[in-house]
Amino acid sequence: MKQRILVYTQYVFDGVFDVVAESKEEARQKVLQDCGLVMGGSIHSTLPDDEINWAFDRHPNKRIDRITKVQEQHLE
């Protein structure tokens, strides 16, 4: 009998942002606030091109956290 099962999965892209900044904390804040990745899109940044560059793998590492059966609820 087929059943519904939830597979909790993470896709992790490993890489590096090369940031122009005055300190490690400023570089960290720039990456947190101005850099991102959207599923179905690409890595992007709102920083000027002369302040940011990046190198990331094109394919993520896949991690499966847990697998859970969905309990079917019968309605009366």
N, CA, C and O atoms as a printed pandas DataFrame, in Angstrom:
     atom_number atom_name residue_name chain_id  residue_number  x_coord  y_coord  z_coord
0              1         N          MET        A               1    0.840   -1.179    0.000
1              2        CA          MET        A               1    0.000    0.000    0.000
2              3         C          MET        A               1    0.886    1.244    0.000
3              4         O          MET        A               1    1.773    1.378    0.843
4              5         N          LYS        A               2    0.648    2.137   -0.931
5              6        CA          LYS        A               2    1.425    3.364   -0.990
6              7         C          LYS        A               2    0.985    4.308    0.113
7              8         O          LYS        A               2   -0.189    4.353    0.482
8              9         N          GLN        A               3    1.945    5.062    0.631
9             10        CA          GLN        A               3    1.637    6.016    1.693
10            11         C          GLN        A               3    2.437    7.297    1.476
11            12         O          GLN        A               3    3.442    7.306    0.765
12            13         N          ARG        A               4    1.983    8.357    2.090
13            14        CA          ARG        A               4    2.672    9.641    1.998
14            15         C          ARG        A               4    3.793    9.684    3.028
15            16         O          ARG        A               4    3.598    9.343    4.195
16            17         N          ILE        A               5    4.964   10.107    2.578
17            18        CA          ILE        A               5    6.132   10.180    3.447
18            19         C          ILE        A               5    6.824   11.517    3.203
19            20         O          ILE        A               5    7.065   11.898    2.058
20            21         N          LEU        A               6    7.145   12.231    4.291
21            22        CA          LEU        A               6    7.866   13.497    4.200
22            23         C          LEU        A               6    9.360   13.226    4.327
23            24         O          LEU        A               6    9.795   12.564    5.269
24            25         N          VAL        A               7   10.142   13.730    3.388
25            26        CA          VAL        A               7   11.591   13.578    3.419
26            27         C          VAL        A               7   12.186   14.975    3.590
27            28         O          VAL        A               7   12.211   15.762    2.643
28            29         N          TYR        A               8   12.663   15.280    4.793
29            30        CA          TYR        A               8   13.239   16.594    5.100
30            31         C          TYR        A               8   14.654   16.642    4.526
31            32         O          TYR        A               8   15.525   15.865    4.916
32            33         N          THR        A               9   14.862   17.565    3.596
33            34        CA          THR        A               9   16.096   17.602    2.823
34            35         C          THR        A               9   16.700   18.995    2.820
35            36         O          THR        A               9   15.979   19.993    2.780
36            37         N          GLN        A              10   18.022   19.061    2.862
37            38        CA          GLN        A              10   18.750   20.320    2.721
38            39         C          GLN        A              10   19.638   20.230    1.498
39            40         O          GLN        A              10   20.262   19.197    1.253
40            41         N          TYR        A              11   19.700   21.315    0.722
41            42        CA          TYR        A              11   20.643   21.445   -0.370
42            43         C          TYR        A              11   21.649   22.508    0.046
43            44         O          TYR        A              11   21.277   23.660    0.273
44            45         N          VAL        A              12   22.914   22.133    0.147
45            46        CA          VAL        A              12   23.937   23.039    0.645
46            47         C          VAL        A              12   24.925   23.353   -0.469
47            48         O          VAL        A              12   25.588   22.464   -1.002
48            49         N          PHE        A              13   25.011   24.645   -0.811
49            50        CA          PHE        A              13   25.977   25.111   -1.795
50            51         C          PHE        A              13   27.184   25.663   -1.046
51            52         O          PHE        A              13   27.060   26.628   -0.291
52            53         N          ASP        A              14   28.336   25.063   -1.248
53            54        CA          ASP        A              14   29.552   25.526   -0.589
54            55         C          ASP        A              14   30.321   26.434   -1.537
55            56         O          ASP        A              14   30.452   26.150   -2.727
56            57         N          GLY        A              15   30.822   27.523   -0.987
57            58        CA          GLY        A              15   31.597   28.438   -1.799
58            59         C          GLY        A              15   32.168   29.561   -0.970
59            60         O          GLY        A              15   32.193   29.502    0.259
60            61         N          VAL        A              16   32.630   30.593   -1.665
61            62        CA          VAL        A              16   33.275   31.711   -0.992
62            63         C          VAL        A              16   32.857   33.020   -1.659
63            64         O          VAL        A              16   32.761   33.107   -2.883
64            65         N          PHE        A              17   32.612   34.031   -0.836
65            66        CA          PHE        A              17   32.426   35.396   -1.319
66            67         C          PHE        A              17   33.732   36.143   -1.078
67            68         O          PHE        A              17   34.270   36.114    0.029
68            69         N          ASP        A              18   34.241   36.807   -2.102
69            70        CA          ASP        A              18   35.441   37.639   -2.017
70            71         C          ASP        A              18   34.945   39.074   -1.897
71            72         O          ASP        A              18   34.478   39.654   -2.877
72            73         N          VAL        A              19   35.046   39.657   -0.686
73            74        CA          VAL        A              19   34.416   40.942   -0.376
74            75         C          VAL        A              19   35.469   41.999   -0.055
75            76         O          VAL        A              19   36.452   41.712    0.629
76            77         N          VAL        A              20   35.265   43.221   -0.549
77            78        CA          VAL        A              20   36.099   44.358   -0.175
78            79         C          VAL        A              20   35.450   45.000    1.052
79            80         O          VAL        A              20   34.307   45.453    0.992
80            81         N          ALA        A              21   36.193   45.036    2.173
81            82        CA          ALA        A              21   35.653   45.582    3.422
82            83         C          ALA        A              21   36.812   46.030    4.310
83            84         O          ALA        A              21   37.965   45.667    4.078
84            85         N          GLU        A              22   36.488   46.818    5.321
85            86        CA          GLU        A              22   37.508   47.308    6.254
86            87         C          GLU        A              22   37.758   46.351    7.415
87            88         O          GLU        A              22   38.762   46.483    8.115
88            89         N          SER        A              23   36.870   45.399    7.627
89            90        CA          SER        A              23   37.045   44.444    8.725
90            91         C          SER        A              23   36.310   43.147    8.397
91            92         O          SER        A              23   35.499   43.090    7.472
92            93         N          LYS        A              24   36.612   42.104    9.179
93            94        CA          LYS        A              24   35.905   40.834    9.020
94            95         C          LYS        A              24   34.422   41.007    9.299
95            96         O          LYS        A              24   33.586   40.436    8.599
96            97         N          GLU        A              25   34.089   41.798   10.324
97            98        CA          GLU        A              25   32.686   42.001   10.674
98            99         C          GLU        A              25   31.938   42.733    9.557
99           100         O          GLU        A              25   30.795   42.395    9.250
100          101         N          GLU        A              26   32.577   43.727    8.953
101          102        CA          GLU        A              26   31.923   44.433    7.841
102          103         C          GLU        A              26   31.716   43.488    6.666
103          104         O          GLU        A              26   30.667   43.520    6.023
104          105         N          ALA        A              27   32.701   42.651    6.380
105          106        CA          ALA        A              27   32.560   41.674    5.294
106          107         C          ALA        A              27   31.424   40.708    5.590
107          108         O          ALA        A              27   30.631   40.379    4.708
108          109         N          ARG        A              28   31.352   40.259    6.829
109          110        CA          ARG        A              28   30.269   39.351    7.253
110          111         C          ARG        A              28   28.906   40.008    7.056
111          112         O          ARG        A              28   27.991   39.391    6.510
112          113         N          GLN        A              29   28.768   41.252    7.497
113          114        CA          GLN        A              29   27.503   41.966    7.368
114          115         C          GLN        A              29   27.119   42.172    5.904
115          116         O          GLN        A              29   25.947   42.043    5.550
116          117         N          LYS        A              30   28.082   42.486    5.061
117          118        CA          LYS        A              30   27.796   42.666    3.628
118          119         C          LYS        A              30   27.230   41.387    3.025
119          120         O          LYS        A              30   26.257   41.422    2.272
120          121         N          VAL        A              31   27.849   40.253    3.361
121          122        CA          VAL        A              31   27.371   38.979    2.813
122          123         C          VAL        A              31   25.979   38.647    3.360
123          124         O          VAL        A              31   25.107   38.209    2.609
124          125         N          LEU        A              32   25.767   38.856    4.668
125          126        CA          LEU        A              32   24.454   38.572    5.254
126          127         C          LEU        A              32   23.356   39.453    4.654
127          128         O          LEU        A              32   22.255   38.973    4.385
128          129         N          GLN        A              33   23.645   40.723    4.446
129          130        CA          GLN        A              33   22.621   41.675    4.017
130          131         C          GLN        A              33   22.479   41.802    2.503
131          132         O          GLN        A              33   21.390   42.097    2.012
132          133         N          ASP        A              34   23.557   41.585    1.759
133          134        CA          ASP        A              34   23.543   41.928    0.335
134          135         C          ASP        A              34   23.762   40.770   -0.620
135          136         O          ASP        A              34   23.803   40.988   -1.830
136          137         N          CYS        A              35   23.903   39.558   -0.132
137          138        CA          CYS        A              35   24.170   38.419   -1.008
138          139         C          CYS        A              35   23.143   37.326   -0.752
139          140         O          CYS        A              35   22.654   37.167    0.366
140          141         N          GLY        A              36   22.823   36.574   -1.802
141          142        CA          GLY        A              36   21.847   35.515   -1.615
142          143         C          GLY        A              36   21.772   34.567   -2.779
143          144         O          GLY        A              36   22.512   34.688   -3.756
144          145         N          LEU        A              37   20.874   33.627   -2.662
145          146        CA          LEU        A              37   20.612   32.627   -3.684
146          147         C          LEU        A              37   19.132   32.289   -3.618
147          148         O          LEU        A              37   18.585   32.055   -2.540
148          149         N          VAL        A              38   18.490   32.265   -4.776
149          150        CA          VAL        A              38   17.076   31.922   -4.859
150          151         C          VAL        A              38   16.953   30.652   -5.682
151          152         O          VAL        A              38   17.542   30.539   -6.757
152          153         N          MET        A              39   16.187   29.697   -5.175
153          154        CA          MET        A              39   15.990   28.449   -5.891
154          155         C          MET        A              39   15.426   28.735   -7.273
155          156         O          MET        A              39   14.449   29.471   -7.413
156          157         N          GLY        A              40   16.038   28.156   -8.284
157          158        CA          GLY        A              40   15.614   28.397   -9.654
158          159         C          GLY        A              40   16.281   29.629  -10.256
159          160         O          GLY        A              40   16.090   29.930  -11.434
160          161         N          GLY        A              41   17.058   30.335   -9.451
161          162        CA          GLY        A              41   17.754   31.528   -9.913
162          163         C          GLY        A              41   19.251   31.317   -9.853
163          164         O          GLY        A              41   19.758   30.248  -10.193
164          165         N          SER        A              42   19.942   32.337   -9.424
165          166        CA          SER        A              42   21.390   32.235   -9.316
166          167         C          SER        A              42   21.866   33.033   -8.112
167          168         O          SER        A              42   21.091   33.759   -7.489
168          169         N          ILE        A              43   23.142   32.892   -7.794
169          170        CA          ILE        A              43   23.727   33.682   -6.720
170          171         C          ILE        A              43   23.698   35.138   -7.158
171          172         O          ILE        A              43   23.984   35.454   -8.313
172          173         N          HIS        A              44   23.357   36.013   -6.239
173          174        CA          HIS        A              44   23.254   37.428   -6.590
174          175         C          HIS        A              44   23.724   38.298   -5.432
175          176         O          HIS        A              44   23.827   37.843   -4.293
176          177         N          SER        A              45   24.006   39.553   -5.747
177          178        CA          SER        A              45   24.424   40.510   -4.750
178          179         C          SER        A              45   23.972   41.899   -5.172
179          180         O          SER        A              45   23.916   42.211   -6.362
180          181         N          THR        A              46   23.650   42.732   -4.185
181          182        CA          THR        A              46   23.298   44.122   -4.469
182          183         C          THR        A              46   24.517   45.034   -4.320
183          184         O          THR        A              46   24.411   46.247   -4.495
184          185         N          LEU        A              47   25.673   44.450   -3.998
185          186        CA          LEU        A              47   26.899   45.238   -3.878
186          187         C          LEU        A              47   27.458   45.552   -5.266
187          188         O          LEU        A              47   27.213   44.800   -6.210
188          189         N          PRO        A              48   28.202   46.650   -5.405
189          190        CA          PRO        A              48   28.834   46.966   -6.694
190          191         C          PRO        A              48   29.814   45.862   -7.102
191          192         O          PRO        A              48   30.421   45.222   -6.244
192          193         N          ASP        A              49   29.966   45.643   -8.389
193          194        CA          ASP        A              49   30.837   44.581   -8.896
194          195         C          ASP        A              49   32.279   44.694   -8.404
195          196         O          ASP        A              49   32.957   43.677   -8.255
196          197         N          ASP        A              50   32.759   45.911   -8.151
197          198        CA          ASP        A              50   34.139   46.063   -7.700
198          199         C          ASP        A              50   34.315   45.759   -6.207
199          200         O          ASP        A              50   35.432   45.820   -5.694
200          201         N          GLU        A              51   33.218   45.430   -5.503
201          202        CA          GLU        A              51   33.286   45.090   -4.081
202          203         C          GLU        A              51   32.996   43.623   -3.797
203          204         O          GLU        A              51   33.146   43.183   -2.657
204          205         N          ILE        A              52   32.584   42.853   -4.803
205          206        CA          ILE        A              52   32.158   41.478   -4.536
206          207         C          ILE        A              52   32.479   40.575   -5.720
207          208         O          ILE        A              52   32.391   40.980   -6.879
208          209         N          ASN        A              53   32.850   39.354   -5.399
209          210        CA          ASN        A              53   32.995   38.301   -6.387
210          211         C          ASN        A              53   32.708   37.001   -5.645
211          212         O          ASN        A              53   32.763   36.980   -4.416
212          213         N          TRP        A              54   32.408   35.937   -6.342
213          214        CA          TRP        A              54   32.121   34.685   -5.651
214          215         C          TRP        A              54   32.503   33.492   -6.494
215          216         O          TRP        A              54   32.621   33.575   -7.717
216          217         N          ALA        A              55   32.693   32.381   -5.808
217          218        CA          ALA        A              55   32.972   31.092   -6.440
218          219         C          ALA        A              55   32.221   30.031   -5.651
219          220         O          ALA        A              55   32.551   29.760   -4.496
220          221         N          PHE        A              56   31.221   29.437   -6.267
221          222        CA          PHE        A              56   30.409   28.393   -5.635
222          223         C          PHE        A              56   30.280   27.212   -6.576
223          224         O          PHE        A              56   30.263   27.374   -7.796
224          225         N          ASP        A              57   30.190   26.019   -5.998
225          226        CA          ASP        A              57   29.918   24.834   -6.805
226          227         C          ASP        A              57   28.550   24.977   -7.457
227          228         O          ASP        A              57   27.640   25.565   -6.873
228          229         N          ARG        A              58   28.405   24.450   -8.649
229          230        CA          ARG        A              58   27.116   24.514   -9.345
230          231         C          ARG        A              58   26.120   23.493   -8.799
231          232         O          ARG        A              58   24.909   23.678   -8.914
232          233         N          HIS        A              59   26.624   22.441   -8.217
233          234        CA          HIS        A              59   25.761   21.381   -7.707
234          235         C          HIS        A              59   25.897   21.312   -6.184
235          236         O          HIS        A              59   27.009   21.271   -5.657
236          237         N          PRO        A              60   24.770   21.298   -5.488
237          238        CA          PRO        A              60   24.821   21.290   -4.021
238          239         C          PRO        A              60   25.087   19.900   -3.454
239          240         O          PRO        A              60   24.928   18.888   -4.136
240          241         N          ASN        A              61   25.490   19.881   -2.204
241          242        CA          ASN        A              61   25.516   18.638   -1.438
242          243         C          ASN        A              61   24.105   18.422   -0.913
243          244         O          ASN        A              61   23.471   19.352   -0.415
244          245         N          LYS        A              62   23.624   17.211   -1.024
245          246        CA          LYS        A              62   22.267   16.896   -0.570
246          247         C          LYS        A              62   22.342   16.183    0.767
247          248         O          LYS        A              62   23.084   15.212    0.914
248          249         N          ARG        A              63   21.576   16.660    1.745
249          250        CA          ARG        A              63   21.530   16.050    3.071
250          251         C          ARG        A              63   20.078   15.737    3.418
251          252         O          ARG        A              63   19.211   16.609    3.351
252          253         N          ILE        A              64   19.827   14.504    3.784
253          254        CA          ILE        A              64   18.491   14.121    4.231
254          255         C          ILE        A              64   18.525   14.047    5.747
255          256         O          ILE        A              64   19.288   13.274    6.327
256          257         N          ASP        A              65   17.687   14.862    6.386
257          258        CA          ASP        A              65   17.672   14.947    7.844
258          259         C          ASP        A              65   16.844   13.852    8.485
259          260         O          ASP        A              65   17.326   13.137    9.364
260          261         N          ARG        A              66   15.609   13.717    8.055
261          262        CA          ARG        A              66   14.748   12.699    8.650
262          263         C          ARG        A              66   13.632   12.355    7.672
263          264         O          ARG        A              66   13.351   13.099    6.733
264          265         N          ILE        A              67   13.013   11.225    7.914
265          266        CA          ILE        A              67   11.918   10.750    7.072
266          267         C          ILE        A              67   10.763   10.397    8.001
267          268         O          ILE        A              67   10.932    9.654    8.968
268          269         N          THR        A              68    9.580   10.944    7.693
269          270        CA          THR        A              68    8.425   10.765    8.575
270          271         C          THR        A              68    7.203   10.341    7.757
271          272         O          THR        A              68    6.898   10.925    6.717
272          273         N          LYS        A              69    6.512    9.309    8.254
273          274        CA          LYS        A              69    5.251    8.917    7.626
274          275         C          LYS        A              69    4.174    9.935    7.971
275          276         O          LYS        A              69    4.128   10.433    9.096
276          277         N          VAL        A              70    3.318   10.244    7.022
277          278        CA          VAL        A              70    2.198   11.154    7.259
278          279         C          VAL        A              70    1.039   10.317    7.787
279          280         O          VAL        A              70    0.627    9.349    7.148
280          281         N          GLN        A              71    0.519   10.685    8.941
281          282        CA          GLN        A              71   -0.614    9.976    9.527
282          283         C          GLN        A              71   -1.890   10.407    8.799
283          284         O          GLN        A              71   -2.225   11.590    8.753
284          285         N          GLU        A              72   -2.571    9.452    8.250
285          286        CA          GLU        A              72   -3.831    9.753    7.555
286          287         C          GLU        A              72   -4.924    9.957    8.583
287          288         O          GLU        A              72   -5.062    9.168    9.518
288          289         N          GLN        A              73   -5.690   11.000    8.411
289          290        CA          GLN        A              73   -6.818   11.267    9.308
290          291         C          GLN        A              73   -8.105   10.935    8.580
291          292         O          GLN        A              73   -8.349   11.418    7.475
292          293         N          HIS        A              74   -8.912   10.119    9.198
293          294        CA          HIS        A              74  -10.179    9.722    8.591
294          295         C          HIS        A              74  -11.275   10.671    9.061
295          296         O          HIS        A              74  -11.446   10.881   10.262
296          297         N          LEU        A              75  -12.008   11.237    8.127
297          298        CA          LEU        A              75  -13.104   12.145    8.462
298          299         C          LEU        A              75  -14.406   11.350    8.523
299          300         O          LEU        A              75  -14.629   10.455    7.708
300          301         N          GLU        A              76  -15.250   11.672    9.473
301          302        CA          GLU        A              76  -16.546   10.985    9.591
302          303         C          GLU        A              76  -17.634   11.801    8.982
303          304         O          GLU        A              76  -18.793   11.386    8.986
